[in-house]
Amino acid sequence: MRLGRGMTVRRAALAALLVLPFVTSSQAQPVPTPVPRPSPSTAPSDPIGALIAQQSQSAPPAVIGMRLAEQTGSTRIVVELSDPVRANVFTLTSPNRVVIDLPEVLWRIGQDSKPSGKGIVQSYRYGLFRQGNSRFVIDLNQPARVNMPQLLPPEGGFGFRLVLDLAPTTPEEFASHAGWPNGSRIGPSNAVAAIPAAPVVAPPPLVAAPAPAPPAKSNGPKIIIVDAGHGGIDPGTHGGTGLQEKDIVLAVAHELRTALESRGGRYKVKLTRDTDVFIPLGDRVKIARANKGDLFVSLHIDFNDHHEIRGASIYTLSDDASDREAAKLAGKENMSDVIAGVDLTGENNPVASILIDLAQRDTMNRSVRFAETVLTQLPVATMVRPTTPHRSAGFAVLKGPDIPAVLIELGYLSNPQDEAEMETTGWRKNVAEAVAKSIDKHFAGAVPQAQRQAAAP
């Protein structure tokens, strides 16, 4: 079901909705099913539930509008939808944020409202969190409670509206309600065939057991794990033209897979993500280990406030960052899970960390050797930073204990020249081929550092 209506009518109706009085309560609560208008006796008793049951899997609901109204001491957020959906609303700390989990939806938002940054809401973002699950994350400037979330039926020329009212609260109250319970489910309570929101599952804690030995390697094809960074709700950085990191690195990952698979069966390639979907950092490592990877290559793009800086660089794991810039970059990349609203409870187990560290040391040495090999090939395809192109820091995605791993920053979207090149298919193919040749050389034998080419073409 899709509702046809004029943009002017919808905007006017949404504007009227934004000035409705706020209804407050102590915490987010399930929303009662909207009371249907009088209708013939043949009509279903729960029209919204019936609509959910009729939704076709080939035509997912669409988010078609978003409005934000800031008032003194309160903020109202209205998300307009083409169809009714079920949603889970919950809050998280460190940093404070509100998360709205939806079934997979199409994002067809035109001109949305931006927060001033001075009220309760600092910023927000949305996108595909994982297959079947979209997510809307609201970053807060201060602790807030969600007052009576509502799903309103179509009326006055606009569609279904998910309405959230936020009001200030104390840090203690916010923390007491934050976390990973089922949250507040929004939608028809009696719909038999309703599409439920995907369950929120906290990652299991590390088990305090000896780190497993590296998988036995055969003489068969080498298994290469190609990790396109970010994705879905986490776009990464972006350039002046709007080019997004998540899209470029996915395109290069596809080209790298093609290049490797064209080498006569020498490699099997597994992508951590094949589409625009978010994958938590820990799950990327798990994917590599589950597939018994021989090598892990993570692709990213950098950003710098000094727009004249350009060129690719490569990073390996280390306990201490090689320099301040490397430490800052690792901190930024490691924030990916926080950006997407992932629960990190139980991620740090000191005993397991010590045991895994023993297995990582040899792996780190092999990673360094591969990084040096990449720097012999990459300058043929793209500009490489002329100074310290190989750096190290504590990147979470490189912490697989038994798989050599590198993170390649393909350049800077903040630099107009780099951005212009990244937009071309030729650049993406050339970079992918350079990395593929590096992988060839890595498995053919070690490359001494003295053989490295100049850092810039």
Sequence and secondary structure as in RCSB ss.txt:
>XXXX:A:sequence
MRLGRGMTVRRAALAALLVLPFVTSSQAQPVPTPVPRPSPSTAPSDPIGALIAQQSQSAPPAVIGMRLAEQTGST
RIVVELSDPVRANVFTLTSPNRVVIDLPEVLWRIGQDSKPSGKGIVQSYRYGLFRQGNSRFVIDLNQPARVNMPQ
LLPPEGGFGFRLVLDLAPTTPEEFASHAGWPNGSRIGPSNAVAAIPAAPVVAPPPLVAAPAPAPPAKSNGPKIII
VDAGHGGIDPGTHGGTGLQEKDIVLAVAHELRTALESRGGRYKVKLTRDTDVFIPLGDRVKIARANKGDLFVSLH
IDFNDHHEIRGASIYTLSDDASDREAAKLAGKENMSDVIAGVDLTGENNPVASILIDLAQRDTMNRSVRFAETVL
TQLPVATMVRPTTPHRSAGFAVLKGPDIPAVLIELGYLSNPQDEAEMETTGWRKNVAEAVAKSIDKHFAGAVPQA
QRQAAAP
>XXXX:A:secstr
      HHHHHHHHHHHHTS     SS             TTS S HHHHHHHH  TTS  EEEEEEEEEETTEE
EEEEEESS   EEEEEETTTTEEEEEEES EE   S     SSSSEEEEEEEEEETTEEEEEEEESS EEEEEEE
EE  BTTB EEEEEEEEE  HHHHHHH SSS  EEES TT TT               S         SS EEEE
EEE SBTTB   B TT  BHHHHHHHHHHHHHHHHHTSTTSEEEEES SSS    HHHHHHHHHHTT SEEEEEE
EE  SSTT   BEEEEE SS SSHHHHHHHHHHTTHHHHTT   TT   HHHHHHHHHHHHHHHHHHHHHHHHHH
HHGGGTS B SS  EEEE  GGG  TTS EEEEEEEETTSHHHHHHHTSHHHHHHHHHHHHHHHHHHHH    GG
G   S  
